[in-house]
Amino acid sequence: MTRFSPRTAPLRRAGGLAATALLLAAGPLTVAAAAPARAADPVFTLGGPAETALHPYAEGGGAPKRSTAGITVTNPADEGYEGEFTLTFDLTGVAGVADVAFDPGPGVECETKGTRSAVCTGDTLAPGLSTVTGLLLGAAKGSEQGASGTIRVTGEARSATSTPLAAPFTPFTPRVTVGGPDLVMRKLPFDHEPTPGQKQQAPITFANRGSRDADGVVLTLRYSRGLDIPQRYSNCAYTTDETWTTARCSVDGAFEAGATYTLAAPLTLEATTRAYRDLFVYGIQEAGTVPRAASTARSERGSGTVLRAVPLTKAPAARGVDLEPGDNEQEAEFRTANTADFMAYGDEASGAAGATVTARLGFHNDGPAWIGRIRSGGSVAAVDFTVPQGATVTSAPKGCRGVTAEGAYREDRKTPAPRYLCPAPTAVRDGGGLDLSFGLRIDKALIGAAGRVTVRGPGLQEAGLPFDPKPGNNTARVVLNGQSGGGPSPSPAPPAEGGPGAGSGRTPSAAPGTSGTGAPGTTGRGGSLASTGSPAAMTASVTAIAALTTGLALFAAARRRRKA
């Protein structure tokens, strides 16, 4: 019996591609206290790569080259599961095909029982997708090319009362096969600091370093909004969303083990006028192994010539699953000298004390570049909104965080804050922006009470926008009672520090467009605010009520005199 010890860090998250392919959410987590499992009990999903290729056994001696397959568990609940669980591995299906060892995650212990089975135990399952253990797989001595078998993985969990749950895990049966292709993409020597409009050739080149042929390949080209490939091939399907264009090109033929291939004609990669910080990802996989695209965007077939790959070198033939999928893809990052003008906009309204109004504010990207932090996934900017004096926020967009008046962290997240920081999304298109909607209650009607709207770096310590050449229009105002006022005030309230001059809460150049970025908040265009009560209306109402009250009193007095 062999025991494998755990590590001490939190459970490892599965990688991006694995998470996309394997995240199969089930119902909400509810653990029975002392009864058999019901439909409401948690159902954890076991997963991992459906098939793994093994390097052939090295008959000449030397250390065997192992392949790794991560076994994952998806906990569909929002909170972690606390309770003992056991995963059982039936290894009889790979006897004589593969030798199996374990690389357990933190908090997990694995024991093998001969060559027939193994057990992994733990006491916590984090929410979402986690890797419980890695399988270290090597071809067994005496195994032949094409030999194949399966490993059956099942699970059981116990609640806090140690009552076994009837069927908490969906089983998983991965397959292992000896031998396979190994498609390797060659890295291209691009100029990574192009100028807008610059074009570069991309002679995509790949090799098969495996022990079998690849029966057809799929070339995947993925480039962000600032880049373009003008060619549109008839054997490529194209999808485009807010950030990416993806081309999946199916190329027929047997791509022989030991051979190297290149495109019959190189691609052209162009940095467009909107380029700034962009990525070009290019990868190769055997046909039939490419997961279906998760994008819901409609795919369009190109109308140009057929994209073909031709051999640079030839080698003997063979065929099947990629031995080293980690080298199938390359990427190039580009930093284009370009700018984007982020223009803040605000709003204005009038209202009496007690009235609630809606303020629409945000920023608009007047280009020419799009701005995206697609590698880090962080926000590209933030809207910093200081609430006008005498007003209280009654509703704020989702994702906006209340801070102190000085911009410091604020533990209290329930009561209204004097200032809000609202992050923009990871990418903002040229022509896009961030549109936000705040509800404001006028507690004290001050003439010209002004709040400040600033588009800035995503953190309070990142004030500037390095790509923006016009910082003068990064600030606007939200003005309350700027024209007629909402009630008596000894003196006008001063505008917010750093705000533009008196007048409209909108900057003259701010012509906000609707957000094309999936940003939080309600789309708005910075017009006049909707108000629940104006000073004129309130005055008219009070006058009418007073007149009616006086008339009723006079009528009653006259009636009493007549009776007397």
C-alpha positions as a Python dict, from the first residue, in 0.01 Angstrom:
ca = {
    (1, 'M'): (0, 0, 0),
    (2, 'T'): (128, 346, -94),
    (3, 'R'): (12, 660, 89),
    (4, 'F'): (27, 1005, -74),
    (5, 'S'): (36, 1303, 167),
    (6, 'P'): (-152, 1631, 122),
    (7, 'R'): (-16, 1980, 73),
    (8, 'T'): (-106, 2275, 296),
    (9, 'A'): (-234, 2544, 52),
    (10, 'P'): (-606, 2588, -37),
    (11, 'L'): (-760, 2350, -293),
    (12, 'R'): (-625, 2431, -637),
    (13, 'R'): (-863, 2572, -892),
    (14, 'A'): (-882, 2397, -1229),
    (15, 'G'): (-737, 2593, -1526),
    (16, 'G'): (-937, 2814, -1766),
    (17, 'L'): (-995, 2559, -2043),
    (18, 'A'): (-1069, 2276, -1798),
    (19, 'A'): (-1313, 2495, -1607),
    (20, 'T'): (-1499, 2584, -1927),
    (21, 'A'): (-1527, 2221, -2031),
    (22, 'L'): (-1600, 2063, -1691),
    (23, 'L'): (-1810, 2308, -1486),
    (24, 'L'): (-2144, 2126, -1465),
    (25, 'A'): (-2349, 2295, -1195),
    (26, 'A'): (-2611, 2100, -995),
    (27, 'G'): (-2879, 2207, -743),
    (28, 'P'): (-2830, 2411, -424),
    (29, 'L'): (-2643, 2262, -128),
    (30, 'T'): (-2863, 2130, 152),
    (31, 'V'): (-2730, 1863, 388),
    (32, 'A'): (-2977, 1636, 568),
    (33, 'A'): (-2922, 1618, 944),
    (34, 'A'): (-3001, 1252, 1008),
    (35, 'A'): (-3204, 1120, 717),
    (36, 'P'): (-3130, 951, 382),
    (37, 'A'): (-3041, 1178, 92),
    (38, 'R'): (-3328, 1349, -84),
    (39, 'A'): (-3352, 1555, -402),
    (40, 'A'): (-3233, 1861, -204),
    (41, 'D'): (-2906, 1694, -94),
    (42, 'P'): (-2585, 1813, -266),
    (43, 'V'): (-2477, 1645, -586),
    (44, 'F'): (-2104, 1692, -644),
    (45, 'T'): (-1979, 1641, -999),
    (46, 'L'): (-1657, 1447, -1057),
    (47, 'G'): (-1461, 1544, -1369),
    (48, 'G'): (-1129, 1583, -1546),
    (49, 'P'): (-995, 1520, -1896),
    (50, 'A'): (-1208, 1260, -2074),
    (51, 'E'): (-901, 1100, -2234),
    (52, 'T'): (-528, 1117, -2166),
    (53, 'A'): (-249, 997, -2398),
    (54, 'L'): (56, 823, -2251),
    (55, 'H'): (410, 834, -2379),
    (56, 'P'): (508, 482, -2490),
    (57, 'Y'): (710, 277, -2242),
    (58, 'A'): (1083, 332, -2282),
    (59, 'E'): (1215, -20, -2343),
    (60, 'G'): (1575, 101, -2331),
    (61, 'G'): (1543, 200, -1966),
    (62, 'G'): (1543, 543, -1809),
    (63, 'A'): (1271, 718, -1614),
    (64, 'P'): (926, 683, -1773),
    (65, 'K'): (770, 1006, -1894),
    (66, 'R'): (442, 1062, -1713),
    (67, 'S'): (125, 1240, -1819),
    (68, 'T'): (-93, 1426, -1567),
    (69, 'A'): (-471, 1427, -1540),
    (70, 'G'): (-644, 1633, -1271),
    (71, 'I'): (-951, 1487, -1100),
    (72, 'T'): (-1190, 1769, -1015),
    (73, 'V'): (-1502, 1806, -801),
    (74, 'T'): (-1769, 2070, -863),
    (75, 'N'): (-1955, 2185, -551),
    (76, 'P'): (-2265, 2369, -681),
    (77, 'A'): (-2329, 2556, -354),
    (78, 'D'): (-2221, 2910, -277),
    (79, 'E'): (-2057, 2790, 46),
    (80, 'G'): (-1800, 2520, 112),
    (81, 'Y'): (-1904, 2170, 219),
    (82, 'E'): (-1778, 2064, 561),
    (83, 'G'): (-1782, 1687, 603),
    (84, 'E'): (-1581, 1375, 531),
    (85, 'F'): (-1573, 1255, 172),
    (86, 'T'): (-1410, 956, 3),
    (87, 'L'): (-1317, 905, -363),
    (88, 'T'): (-1260, 547, -479),
    (89, 'F'): (-1054, 468, -790),
    (90, 'D'): (-1111, 135, -963),
    (91, 'L'): (-786, 70, -1154),
    (92, 'T'): (-864, -276, -1292),
    (93, 'G'): (-951, -129, -1633),
    (94, 'V'): (-594, -3, -1689),
    (95, 'A'): (-407, -312, -1568),
    (96, 'G'): (-121, -375, -1810),
    (97, 'V'): (-188, -40, -1980),
    (98, 'A'): (-89, 227, -1726),
    (99, 'D'): (86, 268, -1392),
    (100, 'V'): (-100, 515, -1168),
    (101, 'A'): (33, 736, -889),
    (102, 'F'): (-136, 1026, -708),
    (103, 'D'): (-55, 1393, -646),
    (104, 'P'): (-322, 1489, -386),
    (105, 'G'): (-434, 1843, -320),
    (106, 'P'): (-415, 2009, 24),
    (107, 'G'): (-633, 1849, 290),
    (108, 'V'): (-654, 1524, 88),
    (109, 'E'): (-478, 1192, 150),
    (110, 'C'): (-459, 912, -108),
    (111, 'E'): (-367, 544, -61),
    (112, 'T'): (-318, 282, -329),
    (113, 'K'): (-414, -79, -256),
    (114, 'G'): (-190, -277, -487),
    (115, 'T'): (-253, -214, -855),
    (116, 'R'): (-628, -266, -839),
    (117, 'S'): (-769, 32, -647),
    (118, 'A'): (-697, 350, -454),
    (119, 'V'): (-884, 572, -207),
    (120, 'C'): (-859, 951, -149),
    (121, 'T'): (-1018, 1113, 160),
    (122, 'G'): (-1074, 1472, 269),
    (123, 'D'): (-1305, 1683, 488),
    (124, 'T'): (-1373, 2003, 291),
    (125, 'L'): (-1499, 2084, -59),
    (126, 'A'): (-1470, 2448, -162),
    (127, 'P'): (-1755, 2602, -365),
    (128, 'G'): (-1723, 2578, -741),
    (129, 'L'): (-1461, 2372, -925),
    (130, 'S'): (-1160, 2234, -736),
    (131, 'T'): (-886, 1985, -822),
    (132, 'V'): (-884, 1714, -554),
    (133, 'T'): (-592, 1510, -685),
    (134, 'G'): (-374, 1472, -988),
    (135, 'L'): (-326, 1133, -1153),
    (136, 'L'): (34, 1067, -1258),
    (137, 'L'): (3, 824, -1549),
    (138, 'G'): (280, 628, -1719),
    (139, 'A'): (264, 349, -1976),
    (140, 'A'): (299, 9, -1812),
    (141, 'K'): (594, -214, -1899),
    (142, 'G'): (502, -435, -2192),
    (143, 'S'): (214, -209, -2308),
    (144, 'E'): (179, -160, -2683),
    (145, 'Q'): (94, 136, -2903),
    (146, 'G'): (-282, 188, -2903),
    (147, 'A'): (-345, -4, -2579),
    (148, 'S'): (-634, 161, -2394),
    (149, 'G'): (-832, 132, -2069),
    (150, 'T'): (-1051, 327, -1826),
    (151, 'I'): (-1041, 432, -1461),
    (152, 'R'): (-1372, 449, -1275),
    (153, 'V'): (-1394, 721, -1007),
    (154, 'T'): (-1682, 719, -754),
    (155, 'G'): (-1745, 918, -438),
    (156, 'E'): (-1925, 918, -105),
    (157, 'A'): (-1976, 1194, 152),
    (158, 'R'): (-2087, 1209, 513),
    (159, 'S'): (-2282, 1488, 679),
    (160, 'A'): (-2192, 1644, 1014),
    (161, 'T'): (-2380, 1359, 1186),
    (162, 'S'): (-2172, 1101, 994),
    (163, 'T'): (-2478, 987, 801),
    (164, 'P'): (-2374, 876, 450),
    (165, 'L'): (-2540, 1069, 171),
    (166, 'A'): (-2702, 830, -76),
    (167, 'A'): (-2556, 955, -405),
    (168, 'P'): (-2362, 1281, -353),
    (169, 'F'): (-2115, 1226, -643),
    (170, 'T'): (-2176, 1167, -1010),
    (171, 'P'): (-1917, 905, -1120),
    (172, 'F'): (-1645, 979, -1374),
    (173, 'T'): (-1468, 736, -1608),
    (174, 'P'): (-1161, 880, -1786),
    (175, 'R'): (-981, 682, -2056),
    (176, 'V'): (-606, 644, -2103),
    (177, 'T'): (-436, 537, -2428),
    (178, 'V'): (-74, 451, -2502),
    (179, 'G'): (73, 667, -2777),
    (180, 'G'): (-70, 963, -2966),
    (181, 'P'): (19, 1273, -3165),
    (182, 'D'): (196, 1568, -3004),
    (183, 'L'): (114, 1884, -3194),
    (184, 'V'): (352, 2169, -3111),
    (185, 'M'): (294, 2529, -3223),
    (186, 'R'): (604, 2731, -3311),
    (187, 'K'): (632, 3081, -3162),
    (188, 'L'): (643, 3360, -3422),
    (189, 'P'): (887, 3657, -3402),
    (190, 'F'): (643, 3951, -3410),
    (191, 'D'): (715, 4320, -3365),
    (192, 'H'): (534, 4360, -3032),
    (193, 'E'): (520, 4742, -3043),
    (194, 'P'): (348, 4819, -3373),
    (195, 'T'): (194, 5146, -3484),
    (196, 'P'): (-175, 5178, -3582),
    (197, 'G'): (-220, 5040, -3934),
    (198, 'Q'): (99, 4831, -3929),
    (199, 'K'): (73, 4486, -4091),
    (200, 'Q'): (287, 4181, -4013),
    (201, 'Q'): (308, 3840, -4173),
    (202, 'A'): (222, 3538, -3959),
    (203, 'P'): (353, 3216, -4119),
    (204, 'I'): (186, 2975, -3874),
    (205, 'T'): (410, 2667, -3832),
    (206, 'F'): (353, 2352, -3623),
    (207, 'A'): (502, 2005, -3580),
    (208, 'N'): (382, 1660, -3475),
    (209, 'R'): (638, 1524, -3228),
    (210, 'G'): (423, 1235, -3111),
    (211, 'S'): (414, 864, -3185),
    (212, 'R'): (98, 872, -3399),
    (213, 'D'): (-46, 1074, -3686),
    (214, 'A'): (-306, 1344, -3630),
    (215, 'D'): (-612, 1275, -3845),
    (216, 'G'): (-688, 1633, -3951),
    (217, 'V'): (-624, 1944, -3743),
    (218, 'V'): (-812, 2251, -3625),
    (219, 'L'): (-619, 2579, -3629),
    (220, 'T'): (-766, 2829, -3380),
    (221, 'L'): (-687, 3201, -3424),
    (222, 'R'): (-807, 3435, -3149),
    (223, 'Y'): (-733, 3808, -3161),
    (224, 'S'): (-857, 4098, -2951),
    (225, 'R'): (-1047, 4401, -3078),
    (226, 'G'): (-746, 4612, -3176),
    (227, 'L'): (-614, 4347, -3419),
    (228, 'D'): (-746, 4210, -3748),
    (229, 'I'): (-668, 3934, -3998),
    (230, 'P'): (-811, 4056, -4330),
    (231, 'Q'): (-819, 3709, -4491),
    (232, 'R'): (-1146, 3521, -4442),
    (233, 'Y'): (-1097, 3157, -4540),
    (234, 'S'): (-1383, 2935, -4656),
    (235, 'N'): (-1284, 2649, -4423),
    (236, 'C'): (-1284, 2877, -4117),
    (237, 'A'): (-1581, 2964, -3892),
    (238, 'Y'): (-1567, 3315, -3741),
    (239, 'T'): (-1732, 3445, -3424),
    (240, 'T'): (-1700, 3798, -3283),
    (241, 'D'): (-1798, 3941, -2945),
    (242, 'E'): (-1722, 4265, -2758),
    (243, 'T'): (-1355, 4176, -2709),
    (244, 'W'): (-1249, 3888, -2934),
    (245, 'T'): (-1268, 3751, -3285),
    (246, 'T'): (-1219, 3374, -3302),
    (247, 'A'): (-1153, 3176, -3620),
    (248, 'R'): (-1163, 2795, -3613),
    (249, 'C'): (-1015, 2653, -3931),
    (250, 'S'): (-1057, 2283, -4014),
    (251, 'V'): (-770, 2144, -4221),
    (252, 'D'): (-806, 1790, -4358),
    (253, 'G'): (-529, 1536, -4405),
    (254, 'A'): (-296, 1306, -4210),
    (255, 'F'): (-37, 1511, -4023),
    (256, 'E'): (244, 1266, -3975),
    (257, 'A'): (441, 1199, -3659),
    (258, 'G'): (783, 1362, -3686),
    (259, 'A'): (676, 1608, -3957),
    (260, 'T'): (661, 1990, -3950),
    (261, 'Y'): (397, 2194, -4135),
    (262, 'T'): (338, 2557, -4229),
    (263, 'L'): (59, 2749, -4402),
    (264, 'A'): (65, 2751, -4782),
    (265, 'A'): (47, 3132, -4758),
    (266, 'P'): (119, 3331, -4440),
    (267, 'L'): (-156, 3518, -4260),
    (268, 'T'): (-156, 3899, -4232),
    (269, 'L'): (-195, 4040, -3882),
    (270, 'E'): (-286, 4411, -3869),
    (271, 'A'): (-281, 4655, -3577),
    (272, 'T'): (-593, 4864, -3648),
    (273, 'T'): (-652, 5231, -3563),
    (274, 'R'): (-817, 5124, -3234),
    (275, 'A'): (-527, 4902, -3117),
    (276, 'Y'): (-374, 4963, -2774),
    (277, 'R'): (-300, 4653, -2560),
    (278, 'D'): (-389, 4342, -2756),
    (279, 'L'): (-337, 3965, -2769),
    (280, 'F'): (-310, 3720, -3057),
    (281, 'V'): (-351, 3354, -2958),
    (282, 'Y'): (-284, 3079, -3214),
    (283, 'G'): (-318, 2709, -3142),
    (284, 'I'): (-339, 2369, -3311),
    (285, 'Q'): (-535, 2058, -3207),
    (286, 'E'): (-630, 1732, -3369),
    (287, 'A'): (-971, 1735, -3536),
    (288, 'G'): (-1243, 1591, -3315),
    (289, 'T'): (-1075, 1695, -2988),
    (290, 'V'): (-1163, 2067, -2995),
    (291, 'P'): (-1439, 2149, -2742),
    (292, 'R'): (-1742, 2326, -2879),
    (293, 'A'): (-1715, 2704, -2843),
    (294, 'A'): (-1891, 2839, -2535),
    (295, 'S'): (-1974, 3168, -2711),
    (296, 'T'): (-2339, 3220, -2800),
    (297, 'A'): (-2244, 3450, -3087),
    (298, 'R'): (-2348, 3330, -3432),
    (299, 'S'): (-2068, 3175, -3637),
    (300, 'E'): (-2005, 3288, -3996),
    (301, 'R'): (-1814, 3098, -4263),
    (302, 'G'): (-1548, 3287, -4457),
    (303, 'S'): (-1591, 3342, -4831),
    (304, 'G'): (-1225, 3343, -4939),
    (305, 'T'): (-984, 3069, -5042),
    (306, 'V'): (-918, 2749, -4846),
    (307, 'L'): (-656, 2772, -4572),
    (308, 'R'): (-406, 2489, -4628),
    (309, 'A'): (-103, 2354, -4441),
    (310, 'V'): (193, 2208, -4631),
    (311, 'P'): (480, 1998, -4493),
    (312, 'L'): (824, 2146, -4434),
    (313, 'T'): (967, 1805, -4344),
    (314, 'K'): (828, 1454, -4381),
    (315, 'A'): (840, 1151, -4154),
    (316, 'P'): (693, 801, -4113),
    (317, 'A'): (325, 772, -4038),
    (318, 'A'): (126, 659, -3728),
    (319, 'R'): (-209, 800, -3542),
    (320, 'G'): (-470, 935, -3194),
    (321, 'V'): (-486, 1188, -2820),
    (322, 'D'): (-217, 1459, -2785),
    (323, 'L'): (71, 1358, -2560),
    (324, 'E'): (157, 1715, -2448),
    (325, 'P'): (-147, 1946, -2493),
    (326, 'G'): (34, 2228, -2312),
    (327, 'D'): (250, 2312, -2616),
    (328, 'N'): (-32, 2326, -2872),
    (329, 'E'): (-78, 2701, -2839),
    (330, 'Q'): (124, 3022, -2848),
    (331, 'E'): (28, 3384, -2787),
    (332, 'A'): (169, 3724, -2873),
    (333, 'E'): (106, 4044, -2677),
    (334, 'F'): (111, 4380, -2857),
    (335, 'R'): (156, 4730, -2713),
    (336, 'T'): (44, 4978, -2977),
    (337, 'A'): (122, 5350, -2939),
    (338, 'N'): (-234, 5485, -2929),
    (339, 'T'): (-476, 5688, -2713),
    (340, 'A'): (-835, 5683, -2589),
    (341, 'D'): (-1033, 5982, -2462),
    (342, 'F'): (-1246, 5891, -2158),
    (343, 'M'): (-1500, 6173, -2106),
    (344, 'A'): (-1696, 6202, -1780),
    (345, 'Y'): (-2058, 6317, -1778),
    (346, 'G'): (-2293, 6418, -1497),
    (347, 'D'): (-2652, 6532, -1450),
    (348, 'E'): (-2872, 6804, -1293),
    (349, 'A'): (-3208, 6826, -1115),
    (350, 'S'): (-3426, 7035, -886),
    (351, 'G'): (-3635, 6920, -594),
    (352, 'A'): (-3771, 7022, -256),
    (353, 'A'): (-3651, 6874, 69),
    (354, 'G'): (-3768, 6513, 90),
    (355, 'A'): (-3785, 6462, -286),
    (356, 'T'): (-3601, 6169, -445),
    (357, 'V'): (-3435, 6209, -784),
    (358, 'T'): (-3232, 5988, -1017),
    (359, 'A'): (-2882, 6093, -1122),
    (360, 'R'): (-2734, 5939, -1435),
    (361, 'L'): (-2359, 5967, -1464),
    (362, 'G'): (-2053, 5787, -1599),
    (363, 'F'): (-1809, 5817, -1887),
    (364, 'H'): (-1783, 5766, -2263),
    (365, 'N'): (-1482, 5644, -2463),
    (366, 'D'): (-1435, 5876, -2760),
    (367, 'G'): (-1149, 5661, -2895),
    (368, 'P'): (-978, 5608, -3118),
    (369, 'A'): (-843, 5308, -2919),
    (370, 'W'): (-1036, 5045, -2729),
    (371, 'I'): (-894, 4978, -2382),
    (372, 'G'): (-878, 4632, -2225),
    (373, 'R'): (-691, 4450, -1950),
    (374, 'I'): (-762, 4114, -2105),
    (375, 'R'): (-461, 3937, -1956),
    (376, 'S'): (-504, 4045, -1592),
    (377, 'G'): (-882, 4069, -1605),
    (378, 'G'): (-879, 4388, -1395),
    (379, 'S'): (-1089, 4701, -1443),
    (380, 'V'): (-953, 4956, -1691),
    (381, 'A'): (-1090, 5256, -1499),
    (382, 'A'): (-1337, 5363, -1232),
    (383, 'V'): (-1601, 5630, -1183),
    (384, 'D'): (-1545, 5825, -859),
    (385, 'F'): (-1869, 5995, -749),
    (386, 'T'): (-1886, 6241, -458),
    (387, 'V'): (-2247, 6291, -346),
    (388, 'P'): (-2380, 6652, -352),
    (389, 'Q'): (-2409, 6832, -19),
    (390, 'G'): (-2752, 6793, 143),
    (391, 'A'): (-2835, 6469, -44),
    (392, 'T'): (-2832, 6099, 55),
    (393, 'V'): (-2789, 5801, -178),
    (394, 'T'): (-3098, 5578, -167),
    (395, 'S'): (-2984, 5334, -436),
    (396, 'A'): (-2647, 5266, -599),
    (397, 'P'): (-2554, 5046, -898),
    (398, 'K'): (-2440, 4694, -828),
    (399, 'G'): (-2063, 4680, -794),
    (400, 'C'): (-2022, 5036, -666),
    (401, 'R'): (-1841, 5054, -332),
    (402, 'G'): (-1907, 5321, -72),
    (403, 'V'): (-1597, 5493, 70),
    (404, 'T'): (-1536, 5778, 314),
    (405, 'A'): (-1538, 6139, 199),
    (406, 'E'): (-1157, 6119, 182),
    (407, 'G'): (-1173, 5800, -25),
    (408, 'A'): (-1064, 5559, 250),
    (409, 'Y'): (-1200, 5209, 308),
    (410, 'R'): (-1539, 5199, 479),
    (411, 'E'): (-1642, 4891, 678),
    (412, 'D'): (-2007, 4996, 698),
    (413, 'R'): (-2167, 4877, 373),
    (414, 'K'): (-2530, 4918, 476),
    (415, 'T'): (-2572, 5290, 540),
    (416, 'P'): (-2534, 5546, 258),
    (417, 'A'): (-2182, 5672, 191),
    (418, 'P'): (-2066, 6025, 100),
    (419, 'R'): (-1861, 5893, -191),
    (420, 'Y'): (-1871, 5590, -427),
    (421, 'L'): (-1614, 5414, -642),
    (422, 'C'): (-1761, 5219, -937),
    (423, 'P'): (-1525, 4994, -1139),
    (424, 'A'): (-1544, 4981, -1516),
    (425, 'P'): (-1529, 4637, -1682),
    (426, 'T'): (-1216, 4461, -1808),
    (427, 'A'): (-1260, 4608, -2157),
    (428, 'V'): (-1419, 4931, -2286),
    (429, 'R'): (-1476, 4953, -2659),
    (430, 'D'): (-1421, 5265, -2864),
    (431, 'G'): (-1767, 5425, -2858),
    (432, 'G'): (-1857, 5242, -2535),
    (433, 'G'): (-1829, 5348, -2173),
    (434, 'L'): (-1989, 5303, -1833),
    (435, 'D'): (-2339, 5431, -1754),
    (436, 'L'): (-2455, 5447, -1391),
    (437, 'S'): (-2776, 5544, -1213),
    (438, 'F'): (-2795, 5667, -851),
    (439, 'G'): (-3106, 5745, -647),
    (440, 'L'): (-3062, 6066, -444),
    (441, 'R'): (-3289, 6193, -165),
    (442, 'I'): (-3270, 6570, -114),
    (443, 'D'): (-3251, 6608, 265),
    (444, 'K'): (-3179, 6981, 256),
    (445, 'A'): (-3258, 7187, -53),
    (446, 'L'): (-2945, 7394, -118),
    (447, 'I'): (-2905, 7617, -421),
    (448, 'G'): (-2640, 7480, -655),
    (449, 'A'): (-2536, 7180, -445),
    (450, 'A'): (-2283, 6998, -662),
    (451, 'G'): (-2126, 6655, -654),
    (452, 'R'): (-1820, 6554, -851),
    (453, 'V'): (-1797, 6277, -1113),
    (454, 'T'): (-1444, 6171, -1211),
    (455, 'V'): (-1329, 5893, -1440),
    (456, 'R'): (-992, 5777, -1311),
    (457, 'G'): (-765, 5479, -1260),
    (458, 'P'): (-932, 5169, -1113),
    (459, 'G'): (-786, 5218, -762),
    (460, 'L'): (-787, 5518, -533),
    (461, 'Q'): (-408, 5523, -564),
    (462, 'E'): (-433, 5523, -947),
    (463, 'A'): (-564, 5869, -1023),
    (464, 'G'): (-447, 5905, -1382),
    (465, 'L'): (-534, 5731, -1709),
    (466, 'P'): (-203, 5687, -1897),
    (467, 'F'): (-374, 5638, -2232),
    (468, 'D'): (-595, 5950, -2207),
    (469, 'P'): (-445, 6265, -2368),
    (470, 'K'): (-729, 6495, -2249),
    (471, 'P'): (-754, 6482, -1869),
    (472, 'G'): (-947, 6808, -1872),
    (473, 'N'): (-1273, 6631, -1959),
    (474, 'N'): (-1232, 6350, -1704),
    (475, 'T'): (-1444, 6541, -1452),
    (476, 'A'): (-1810, 6647, -1454),
    (477, 'R'): (-2075, 6745, -1195),
    (478, 'V'): (-2410, 6634, -1059),
    (479, 'V'): (-2592, 6959, -968),
    (480, 'L'): (-2904, 6982, -751),
    (481, 'N'): (-3122, 7294, -761),
    (482, 'G'): (-2878, 7480, -980),
    (483, 'Q'): (-3143, 7701, -1146),
    (484, 'S'): (-3434, 7799, -922),
    (485, 'G'): (-3336, 7620, -603),
    (486, 'G'): (-3555, 7405, -382),
    (487, 'G'): (-3599, 7627, -78),
    (488, 'P'): (-3443, 7910, 121),
    (489, 'S'): (-3070, 7900, 175),
    (490, 'P'): (-2847, 8171, 322),
    (491, 'S'): (-2581, 8112, 57),
    (492, 'P'): (-2524, 7886, -243),
    (493, 'A'): (-2350, 7555, -176),
    (494, 'P'): (-1999, 7558, -329),
    (495, 'P'): (-1926, 7322, -616),
    (496, 'A'): (-1726, 7006, -542),
    (497, 'E'): (-1350, 7050, -536),
    (498, 'G'): (-1199, 7002, -879),
    (499, 'G'): (-1533, 7035, -1058),
    (500, 'P'): (-1590, 7246, -1367),
    (501, 'G'): (-1744, 7592, -1356),
    (502, 'A'): (-2102, 7679, -1272),
    (503, 'G'): (-2385, 7576, -1499),
    (504, 'S'): (-2497, 7237, -1626),
    (505, 'G'): (-2379, 6922, -1454),
    (506, 'R'): (-2273, 6791, -1795),
    (507, 'T'): (-1943, 6874, -1956),
    (508, 'P'): (-2000, 7040, -2295),
    (509, 'S'): (-1812, 6767, -2481),
    (510, 'A'): (-1968, 6473, -2302),
    (511, 'A'): (-2208, 6298, -2534),
    (512, 'P'): (-2241, 5966, -2355),
    (513, 'G'): (-2333, 5658, -2554),
    (514, 'T'): (-2485, 5340, -2425),
    (515, 'S'): (-2244, 5101, -2266),
    (516, 'G'): (-2128, 4818, -2487),
    (517, 'T'): (-1931, 4650, -2210),
    (518, 'G'): (-2180, 4473, -1990),
    (519, 'A'): (-2105, 4726, -1714),
    (520, 'P'): (-2318, 4744, -1400),
    (521, 'G'): (-2582, 5013, -1362),
    (522, 'T'): (-2860, 5159, -1572),
    (523, 'T'): (-2785, 5307, -1911),
    (524, 'G'): (-2830, 5685, -1907),
    (525, 'R'): (-2739, 5983, -2118),
    (526, 'G'): (-2696, 6261, -1867),
    (527, 'G'): (-3019, 6454, -1921),
    (528, 'S'): (-3233, 6627, -1658),
    (529, 'L'): (-3319, 6420, -1355),
    (530, 'A'): (-3662, 6277, -1281),
    (531, 'S'): (-3794, 6439, -960),
    (532, 'T'): (-4072, 6340, -722),
    (533, 'G'): (-4150, 6702, -627),
    (534, 'S'): (-4059, 7047, -766),
    (535, 'P'): (-4064, 7377, -568),
    (536, 'A'): (-4334, 7529, -791),
    (537, 'A'): (-4562, 7227, -754),
    (538, 'M'): (-4513, 7221, -377),
    (539, 'T'): (-4593, 7594, -347),
    (540, 'A'): (-4912, 7559, -555),
    (541, 'S'): (-5027, 7263, -346),
    (542, 'V'): (-4977, 7449, -16),
    (543, 'T'): (-5165, 7757, -147),
    (544, 'A'): (-5460, 7549, -265),
    (545, 'I'): (-5489, 7366, 67),
    (546, 'A'): (-5476, 7693, 262),
    (547, 'A'): (-5750, 7850, 47),
    (548, 'L'): (-5974, 7548, 86),
    (549, 'T'): (-5928, 7545, 465),
    (550, 'T'): (-6015, 7919, 493),
    (551, 'G'): (-6329, 7880, 279),
    (552, 'L'): (-6459, 7590, 489),
    (553, 'A'): (-6408, 7791, 810),
    (554, 'L'): (-6600, 8094, 675),
    (555, 'F'): (-6888, 7873, 554),
    (556, 'A'): (-6921, 7707, 895),
    (557, 'A'): (-6925, 8045, 1076),
    (558, 'A'): (-7200, 8185, 850),
    (559, 'R'): (-7413, 7876, 903),
    (560, 'R'): (-7389, 7911, 1283),
    (561, 'R'): (-7498, 8279, 1262),
    (562, 'R'): (-7808, 8186, 1058),
    (563, 'K'): (-7913, 7926, 1316),
    (564, 'A'): (-7869, 8178, 1601),
}
